[in-house]
Amino acid sequence: MGACALPQFDARGRRHHGVWDVTSDLPLPILVVTGLRREARLVAGPNITIIASGGSPGRLRIALDELKPAYRAVISFGIAGGLDPTLVAGDAVVSSGVVAVGARWAAHPGIVQDWARCLSRSRRRVILAEIAGVDAPALTPTDKATLRSATGAAAVDMESHIAAAFAAAHGIPFAAIRTICDPADRALPLFVGEALHPSGSINLKAILTEAVRSPMQLATLPRLAWDASVALSSLERCLMLLGPGLRLTGLSKPFRDIP
């Protein structure tokens, strides 16, 4: 694919002219934050550090607190719930920013602009919008509508706000890309909070146990599995379009503004 070079910004999104002032030619790794192990497997590659939260914001915060903040960028990557009622499973959201209770973090404008251009060839819809970050899943259409009204966000996940806060605290560029799994009008089963191991892999035993306790929830599983498959396939397609390193090599070496 053709080159889509980044305009030059610093870690706080301020535009610079000329070349980057760097002290080392060694590229810093990219830190990628996901919820699922499968998301982590998709994005794995050279010079990429991955943390899968396993659906636990608390564990994610602890894991990030233990890291040395030496990264060229922090990326939130994976699937999400839809808040914008026009979005369907597989649609992609490139985050312009992340909103949470009492806080907002802007995404790095250079990354956002470059990703939006390069993903315009996707077979799925790609929008530029804010993502809401929450510590508990939005399970029902009513929950999602309330969150949409409060934040104006197009999608919701349980990792982006934590990744964005970590990046902001250490002056590291942040961006997020999420594909829609459960649209705004779709309810999630109540056991979704128990569906993951701490590693981010699926906890099948917990899912089956909860489903036996509430057999009506079993009816939601085929559609949820289908939507998740569509969302993950779309996520993989986004990676193919972006190419190696999520197109972030420009943040680790000097480069000039594009006219």
Secondary structure, 3 states (H helix, E strand, C coil): CCCCCCCCECCCCCECCCCCCCCCCCCCCEEEEECCHHHHHHHCCCCEEEEECCCCHHHHHHHHHCCCCCCCEEEEEEEEEECCCCCCCCCEEEEEEEEECCEEEECCHHHHHHHHHHHHHCCCCEEEEEEEECCCCCCCHHHHHHHHHHHCCCEEECCHHHHHHHHHHCCCCEEEEEEEEECCCCCCCHHHHHCECCCCCECHHHHHHHHHHCHHHHHHHHHHHHHHHHHHHHHHHHHHHHCHHHHCHHHCCCCCCCC
